[in-house]
Amino acid sequence: MASTTTTSLLPSKTFIRTQSHQPSTQPHQPSLPTNPRSIRSVKPISAVHSAEPSKNPIVSDKPPKPTTSSTSATATAAASSTTATRVPKKWAVDSWKTKKALQLPEYPDQEELESVLRTLDAFPPIVFAGEARSLEERLGEAAMGNAFLLQGGDCAESFKEFNANNIRDTFRILLQMGAVLMFGGQMPVIKVGRMAGQFAKPRSDPFEEKNGVKLPSYRGDNVNGDAFDTKSRTPDPQRMIRAYCQSAATLNLLRAFATGGYASMQRVTQWNLDFTEHSEQGDRYRELAHRVDEALGFMAAAGLTVDHPIMTTTEFWTSHECLLLPYEQSLTRMDSTSGLYYDCSAHFLWVGERTRQLDGAHVEFLRGVANPLGIKVSDKMDPNELVKLIEIFNPQNKPGRITIITRMGAENMRVKLPHLIRAVRGAGQIVTWVSDPMHGNTIKAPCGLKTRPFDAIRAEVRAFFDVHEQEGSHPGGVHLEMTGQNVTECIGGSRTVTFDDLSSRYHTHCDPRLNASQSLELAFIIAERLRKRRLGSQRPLASLGL
């Protein structure tokens, strides 16, 4: 969590008491490993998040050293008393290796790989367990319709585009979108970046062929390079070290932006990006910002403080797809307060469409870490399989633990999503429903570049809200591939990007992203739906005289 604020806008005790189901209020409890020797041995390192010394637990870098048999038996008995009885098998940080692992690169030099992983084992965690728990609480609020998740960032981060301006601009557009959504929905907005670790990408084919030359597919900068030559495409474990360093540096800057005054609501009028200033969306945002500014002025005149941390800082979390399992294992740490494991590479992790097999390695790894988790779901997902997957990840049915990220196109959304919602509801499972309107709407332009029509993205968002209104469930958030840069990668929007414009500023080396203007436009569309939903929920109360 990039913020150092400790005041919660959403008291978790209140919303848990109002649940129709009775989920456990204890942290997610995976089984602890029975074979500590299977984990690479390093000197334990402890770290405390300085912002909350009394609340954030000490995070031990590695599990404790093997103990004597009598001590081990006592520890096992203690662990079993706090472990969910429905977890079917013992879990260890490396138990995923007993399962079939898809989408992993083949490293030619195993000794170098092991050397890199030992180095990562000894590195400090990038995020902290207390931060991940805080995010889980907020996501639990979104599951109940009392908050909204805004998750966005690059399709895949790259080494060559790593600079402070790019990080700042993406953070700034997320702040703007958050302000728009909070103003329209009159509810807290949970801001999570696809940043500080979103490098690896799944591929439909392990190899790519050009002009008769066949090379390994590009899997993200933390695995190999995108240039089509043997040296670049050979998986290089040293890239994981660079990815760790870039992730840590990115989060360091994000923390500074979130807590150093940049994210203060008093600066709401200054967040507009230069190239959106004279656009329709820029004008709409400026009008909203002035209204917020006037409200802050009224508060100050009335004697209400506007320099409270809630007004001067923001909470910001990081996320990425859990794909490169050796890297994820090396950054997994035991929280010495609770005895739970957290993947300290990010606050939030998701499992993708290609790696969510019930008996697969990625599901095995993720079921044992206590981070809040996402499940990417397309129109191919069987409702019964989704219920089983949620049960594996969240046997205690804890609110905020599971976020379902739907990505299926508008037409399929209207047909398929109702069945998924009914199946999950029928099983009594509590999840946060989120729309990813990007991945189901990718097309190839006449020039050969991949793009996404803004109209199709908007249509899927509308379908998402329509289905939840129809089913009486809560639309909990949106998950976007976007950037604060003035790129031309997705066609359409009020500042129309055409097929002919694509090549002018097409910078992505993976999938097309919304630019800042398109992102802001979409935020206004979503805010309007949140406003209508809010007003609609108030009418029945008004009719009762409440």
C-alpha positions in Angstrom: 0.0 0.0 0.0 1.6 3.2 -1.1 -0.3 5.2 1.5 0.8 5.7 5.1 -2.7 6.6 6.3 -4.0 4.4 9.0 -7.6 5.6 9.2 -10.0 3.3 7.5 -12.9 4.8 5.6 -14.6 1.4 5.7 -14.8 -0.3 9.1 -14.6 -4.0 8.3 -16.4 -5.1 11.5 -19.6 -3.2 10.4 -19.9 -4.8 7.0 -19.0 -8.3 8.1 -21.9 -8.2 10.6 -24.3 -7.4 7.9 -23.5 -10.4 5.6 -26.3 -12.7 4.8 -23.7 -15.5 4.8 -21.4 -16.1 7.8 -17.9 -16.1 6.5 -14.9 -16.5 8.7 -13.4 -13.2 10.0 -10.0 -14.8 10.4 -7.3 -14.4 7.8 -7.1 -17.0 5.0 -5.3 -20.0 6.5 -3.5 -22.3 4.1 -1.9 -25.4 5.4 1.7 -24.9 6.5 4.5 -26.8 4.8 5.5 -30.1 6.4 9.0 -30.1 4.9 10.9 -26.9 5.7 14.1 -28.4 4.2 12.4 -28.2 0.8 12.8 -24.4 0.9 16.1 -22.7 0.0 17.8 -21.8 3.3 18.7 -18.2 3.8 19.3 -16.0 6.8 16.0 -14.7 8.1 15.4 -11.0 7.7 12.6 -9.1 9.4 11.0 -5.9 8.2 8.3 -3.7 9.7 6.3 -1.2 7.6 7.2 2.0 9.3 3.8 3.6 8.8 2.0 1.2 11.2 4.5 -0.1 13.7 1.7 -1.2 16.0 -0.5 -2.8 13.4 1.6 -4.2 10.6 3.1 -7.5 11.6 6.8 -8.3 11.3 7.4 -10.1 8.1 10.0 -12.9 8.2 11.9 -13.2 5.0 11.9 -17.0 5.0 10.2 -19.8 7.0 11.9 -20.7 10.3 14.7 -23.2 10.3 13.9 -26.9 10.7 13.2 -27.8 14.3 13.5 -31.0 16.3 10.9 -33.6 15.9 9.2 -32.8 19.2 9.1 -29.1 18.5 8.0 -29.8 14.9 5.1 -31.9 16.2 4.0 -29.2 18.6 4.1 -26.6 15.8 2.2 -28.9 13.5 -0.5 -29.4 16.1 -0.7 -25.6 16.7 -0.9 -25.0 12.9 -3.7 -27.5 12.4 -5.8 -25.9 15.1 -5.9 -22.6 13.1 -6.0 -24.1 9.6 -9.2 -24.4 7.7 -10.4 -28.0 7.8 -11.5 -27.9 4.2 -8.0 -27.4 2.8 -7.6 -30.9 1.2 -3.8 -31.2 1.1 -0.7 -29.8 2.8 0.8 -26.8 1.0 4.4 -25.6 0.7 5.9 -22.7 -1.1 7.3 -25.2 -3.7 4.4 -27.7 -3.8 3.5 -26.2 -7.1 6.4 -28.2 -8.6 4.5 -31.4 -8.2 1.8 -30.1 -10.6 1.8 -29.5 -14.3 3.1 -25.9 -14.9 2.0 -24.1 -18.1 3.4 -20.9 -19.6 6.8 -21.2 -17.9 10.0 -20.5 -19.9 12.7 -23.2 -20.4 16.0 -21.8 -19.0 19.1 -23.3 -20.7 21.3 -22.8 -17.7 19.8 -24.3 -14.6 22.8 -23.5 -12.4 22.5 -19.8 -13.3 18.7 -20.0 -12.6 19.2 -21.4 -9.1 21.9 -18.8 -8.4 19.4 -16.0 -9.3 16.6 -17.5 -7.2 18.9 -17.7 -4.2 19.7 -14.0 -4.7 16.0 -13.2 -4.8 15.4 -15.3 -1.7 17.8 -13.0 0.2 16.2 -9.7 -1.1 13.8 -7.8 1.0 10.1 -8.1 0.3 8.7 -5.5 -2.1 5.3 -5.2 -0.3 4.2 -6.1 3.2 1.6 -8.5 4.6 -0.3 -5.8 6.5 -0.8 -3.8 3.3 -2.2 -6.9 1.5 -4.6 -7.5 4.4 -5.7 -3.9 4.2 -6.5 -4.3 0.5 -8.5 -7.4 1.2 -10.7 -5.5 3.7 -11.4 -2.8 1.0 -12.2 -5.4 -1.6 -14.6 -7.0 0.9 -16.4 -3.7 0.9 -16.5 -3.7 -2.9 -18.1 -7.2 -2.8 -20.9 -5.8 -0.7 -21.4 -2.8 -3.1 -19.9 -0.3 -0.7 -16.7 0.5 -2.7 -15.5 0.3 -6.2 -12.2 -1.1 -7.5 -10.2 0.8 -10.1 -7.4 -1.4 -11.4 -5.3 -0.2 -14.3 -1.9 0.1 -15.9 0.3 -1.3 -18.6 -0.4 -4.5 -20.5 3.2 -5.4 -19.7 5.8 -3.1 -18.2 9.1 -2.9 -20.1 12.7 -2.1 -19.2 13.1 0.4 -22.0 10.1 2.6 -21.0 11.0 2.7 -17.3 11.2 6.3 -16.2 9.7 8.6 -13.6 7.5 10.5 -16.1 5.7 7.4 -17.3 5.0 6.2 -13.7 3.8 9.7 -12.7 1.5 10.0 -15.7 -0.2 6.6 -15.2 -0.6 7.4 -11.5 -2.0 10.8 -12.2 -4.7 9.5 -14.7 -5.6 6.9 -12.0 -6.0 9.7 -9.5 -8.2 11.6 -12.0 -10.3 8.5 -12.7 -10.6 7.8 -9.0 -11.9 11.3 -8.4 -14.5 11.0 -11.1 -15.7 7.7 -9.9 -15.8 8.7 -6.3 -17.8 11.9 -7.1 -20.3 10.0 -9.3 -20.7 6.9 -7.1 -20.3 8.7 -3.7 -18.3 5.8 -2.5 -14.7 5.0 -1.8 -12.6 4.0 -4.8 -9.9 1.4 -4.4 -6.9 2.3 -6.6 -4.8 -0.7 -7.7 -2.1 -0.4 -10.4 -1.0 -3.0 -12.9 2.4 -1.7 -12.0 5.6 -2.5 -10.1 5.7 -6.1 -11.3 3.4 -6.6 -14.4 6.1 -8.0 -16.7 5.3 -11.6 -17.7 2.8 -12.4 -20.4 1.2 -15.7 -21.3 1.5 -16.7 -25.0 -0.8 -18.8 -27.2 2.3 -20.5 -28.8 5.6 -21.1 -27.1 7.4 -20.3 -30.4 7.2 -17.6 -33.1 8.3 -18.1 -36.7 9.4 -15.5 -39.2 10.8 -16.1 -42.6 11.5 -19.7 -41.8 13.3 -18.9 -38.5 11.7 -20.3 -35.4 12.5 -18.8 -32.0 10.9 -18.8 -28.5 8.0 -16.4 -28.1 8.5 -13.2 -26.2 7.2 -13.7 -22.7 7.9 -10.3 -21.1 11.0 -8.4 -20.2 11.5 -10.4 -17.0 12.0 -13.5 -19.2 13.5 -12.5 -22.5 13.7 -9.7 -25.1 11.2 -8.8 -27.8 13.8 -8.4 -30.6 13.5 -11.3 -33.0 17.0 -12.9 -32.6 18.4 -15.9 -30.8 20.2 -13.9 -28.0 17.1 -11.8 -27.2 14.6 -14.6 -27.2 16.7 -17.0 -25.1 15.2 -16.9 -21.5 17.7 -15.2 -19.2 17.2 -15.6 -15.4 19.2 -12.4 -14.8 16.2 -10.5 -16.1 14.4 -11.4 -12.9 16.9 -9.4 -10.9 16.3 -6.4 -13.1 12.6 -6.8 -12.8 12.8 -6.9 -9.0 14.9 -3.7 -9.0 12.5 -1.9 -11.3 9.5 -3.1 -9.4 11.0 -1.9 -6.1 12.0 1.5 -7.6 8.5 1.9 -9.2 6.8 1.2 -5.9 9.2 3.6 -4.1 8.1 6.4 -6.4 4.4 5.5 -6.1 4.6 5.6 -2.3 6.2 9.1 -2.6 3.5 10.3 -4.9 0.7 8.8 -2.8 2.0 10.2 0.6 4.1 13.2 -0.3 1.4 15.7 -1.2 1.0 14.9 -4.9 -2.2 13.0 -4.3 -3.7 15.6 -2.0 -7.3 16.5 -2.9 -6.3 20.1 -2.8 -4.4 19.4 -6.0 -7.4 17.9 -7.8 -7.4 20.8 -10.3 -3.7 20.3 -11.1 -3.9 16.6 -12.1 -5.0 17.3 -15.7 -2.4 16.1 -18.2 -1.3 18.7 -20.7 -2.6 17.0 -23.8 -6.1 16.5 -22.3 -6.4 20.1 -21.2 -8.3 21.3 -24.2 -10.3 18.1 -24.9 -14.0 17.4 -24.1 -12.9 15.1 -21.3 -10.4 17.6 -19.9 -13.2 20.2 -19.8 -15.5 17.8 -18.0 -12.8 16.9 -15.5 -11.9 20.6 -14.9 -15.6 21.3 -14.1 -15.7 18.4 -11.6 -12.4 19.5 -10.1 -13.7 23.0 -9.5 -16.7 21.6 -7.7 -14.5 19.5 -5.5 -12.3 22.5 -4.8 -15.3 24.6 -3.8 -16.5 21.8 -1.5 -13.0 21.8 0.1 -13.2 25.6 0.5 -16.6 25.2 2.2 -15.2 22.6 4.6 -12.3 24.9 5.5 -14.6 27.9 6.0 -16.9 25.8 8.3 -13.9 24.9 10.4 -13.5 21.3 9.2 -9.9 20.3 8.7 -8.8 19.7 5.1 -5.3 18.7 6.1 -6.3 15.3 7.5 -4.3 12.4 6.0 -7.4 11.2 4.3 -7.5 14.4 2.3 -3.7 14.8 1.7 -2.7 11.2 0.9 -4.2 8.2 -0.9 -4.0 4.5 -0.6 -2.5 2.8 -3.6 -1.8 -0.9 -4.1 0.1 -2.9 -6.8 -0.9 -6.1 -8.7 0.2 -8.4 -11.5 -0.6 -11.7 -13.0 1.0 -14.6 -11.1 2.8 -16.3 -14.0 6.5 -16.7 -13.5 6.3 -19.1 -10.5 10.1 -19.4 -9.7 10.1 -15.6 -9.2 6.9 -15.6 -7.2 8.2 -18.4 -4.9 11.4 -16.6 -4.2 9.5 -13.5 -3.0 7.1 -15.4 -0.8 7.6 -14.8 2.9 6.1 -16.1 6.1 4.3 -13.4 8.2 5.7 -14.3 11.6 2.6 -12.8 13.4 0.0 -15.0 11.8 2.2 -17.8 10.4 0.6 -17.2 6.9 2.6 -16.9 3.7 2.3 -13.8 1.5 3.7 -13.4 -2.0 5.5 -10.1 -1.3 6.0 -9.3 -5.0 2.7 -7.5 -5.1 -0.4 -6.8 -2.9 -2.8 -8.5 -5.3 -2.2 -11.4 -7.7 -4.4 -12.9 -10.4 -4.5 -16.2 -12.2 -5.0 -15.9 -15.9 -7.3 -17.7 -18.4 -4.4 -20.0 -19.6 -3.2 -21.0 -16.1 -6.3 -21.5 -14.0 -6.5 -25.3 -14.3 -7.9 -26.8 -11.0 -5.0 -29.3 -10.8 -2.3 -26.9 -12.3 0.8 -25.5 -10.7 -0.4 -21.8 -10.6 -3.6 -22.7 -8.7 -1.5 -24.9 -6.3 0.8 -22.0 -5.6 -1.9 -19.3 -5.2 -4.1 -21.4 -2.9 -1.4 -21.2 -0.2 -0.6 -17.5 -0.2 -2.8 -15.1 1.8 -2.9 -12.2 -0.7 -6.2 -11.2 -2.2 -6.5 -13.1 -5.5 -8.1 -12.4 -8.8 -9.5 -15.0 -11.3 -9.6 -14.0 -15.0 -12.8 -15.5 -16.5 -13.8 -15.6 -20.1 -17.0 -16.9 -21.8 -15.3 -20.4 -21.8 -15.6 -20.7 -18.0 -18.0 -23.4 -16.8 -20.0 -22.1 -13.8 -19.4 -25.3 -11.8 -15.6 -25.1 -12.4 -15.6 -21.5 -11.2 -17.4 -22.6 -8.0 -14.7 -25.3 -7.5 -11.9 -22.8 -8.1 -13.3 -20.3 -5.6 -13.6 -23.1 -3.1 -9.9 -24.1 -3.6 -8.8 -20.5 -3.1 -11.2 -19.4 -0.4 -12.5 -22.3 1.6 -13.4 -20.0 4.5 -15.5 -17.7 2.2 -13.7 -14.6 3.4 -15.0 -11.4 1.8 -12.3 -9.6 -0.3 -10.2 -12.8 -0.8 -11.5 -13.5 -4.3 -12.1 -11.0 -7.2 -13.7 -12.4 -10.4 -12.4 -10.4 -13.4 -14.7 -11.1 -16.4 -13.4 -10.6 -19.9 -15.7 -11.9 -22.6 -17.1 -9.1 -24.9 -20.5 -7.4 -24.6 -22.7 -10.0 -26.3 -21.1 -13.0 -24.4 -21.3 -10.9 -21.2 -25.1 -10.7 -21.4 -25.4 -14.4 -22.1 -22.7 -16.0 -19.9 -22.3 -13.7 -16.9 -25.8 -14.3 -15.4 -25.0 -18.1 -15.2 -21.7 -17.5 -13.4 -23.3 -15.0 -10.9 -26.2 -17.5 -10.2 -23.7 -20.4 -9.7 -21.5 -18.4 -7.3 -24.5 -17.1 -5.4 -26.1 -20.6 -5.2 -22.9 -21.9 -3.6 -23.1 -19.1 -1.0 -19.7 -17.7 -2.1 -18.8 -14.0 -1.5 -16.7 -12.5 -4.4 -16.0 -9.1 -5.9 -17.2 -8.9 -9.5 -15.0 -6.8 -11.8 -15.1 -6.1 -15.5 -12.1 -6.3 -17.8 -13.5 -4.8 -21.0 -10.2 -5.0 -22.8 -9.2 -8.6 -23.6 -12.4 -9.7 -25.2 -12.4 -6.8 -27.7 -9.0 -7.1 -29.5 -9.0 -7.0 -33.2 -6.4 -6.6 -36.0 -6.4 -3.3 -37.9 -5.9 -3.2 -41.7 -2.3 -2.1 -41.1 -1.7 -5.3 -39.2 -1.5 -3.8 -35.7 -3.6 -5.1 -32.8 -6.2 -2.6 -31.5 -9.4 -2.3 -29.5 -12.4 -0.3 -30.4 -13.5 2.1 -27.7 -17.1 1.5 -28.6 -16.7 -2.2 -27.9 -15.0 -1.5 -24.6 -17.8 0.9 -23.6 -20.4 -1.7 -24.7 -18.9 -4.4 -22.5 -18.8 -2.1 -19.5 -22.5 -1.3 -20.0 -23.4 -4.9 -20.4 -21.5 -5.6 -17.1 -23.6 -3.1 -15.2 -26.8 -4.2 -16.9 -26.3 -7.8 -16.0 -25.6 -7.0 -12.3 -28.7 -4.8 -12.2 -30.7 -7.6 -13.7 -29.3 -10.2 -11.2 -29.4 -7.9 -8.1 -25.6 -8.3 -7.6 -22.9 -5.7 -7.1 -20.7 -4.4 -10.0 -17.5 -4.2 -7.9 -15.0 -2.6 -10.2 -13.2 -2.3 -13.5 -9.8 -3.7 -14.7 -8.2 -1.7 -17.6 -5.0 -1.8 -19.7 -4.3 1.9 -19.9 -1.5 4.5 -19.8 -1.1 8.1 -18.9 0.7 8.6 -22.2 -0.8 10.2 -25.3 -0.7 7.0 -27.3 -2.8 5.9 -30.3 -3.4 2.2 -29.7 -7.2 1.9 -29.2 -9.4 3.4 -31.9 -12.4 5.6 -31.2 -13.2 7.8 -28.2 -14.4 11.5 -28.3 -11.0 12.5 -29.6 -11.3 10.0 -32.4 -8.4 7.8 -33.0 -8.7 6.1 -36.5 -7.0 3.1 -38.1 -4.8 5.6 -39.9 -3.7 7.2 -36.6 -2.5 3.9 -35.0 1.0 4.0 -36.3 1.7 7.6 -35.2 2.1 6.8 -31.5 1.8 3.1 -31.1 4.2 2.4 -28.3 3.0 -0.8 -26.7 5.2 -3.9 -27.3 2.3 -6.1 -26.2 -1.5 -5.3 -26.2 -3.1 -1.9 -27.1 -3.9 0.4 -24.2 -6.4 3.2 -23.6 -4.7 6.6 -23.6 -5.4 9.2 -20.9 -8.3 10.9 -22.7 -10.0 7.5 -23.5 -9.5 6.4 -19.9 -11.0 9.5 -18.5 -13.9 9.3 -20.9 -14.6 5.7 -19.7 -14.4 6.9 -16.1 -17.2 9.4 -16.7 -19.3 6.7 -18.3 -18.8 4.4 -15.3 -19.4 7.2 -12.9 -22.8 8.0 -14.5 -23.8 4.3 -14.1 -22.7 4.4 -10.4 -24.7 7.6 -9.9 -27.8 6.1 -11.4 -27.3 3.0 -9.3 -26.9 5.1 -6.2 -30.0 7.2 -6.9 -32.0 4.1 -7.8 -31.1 2.5 -4.4 -32.2 5.7 -2.6 -35.7 5.8 -4.2 -37.1 2.8 -2.3 -35.9 4.3 0.9 -37.5 7.6 0.0 -40.8 5.9 -0.7 -40.6 4.4 2.8 -40.0 7.8 4.3 -36.4 6.9 5.3 
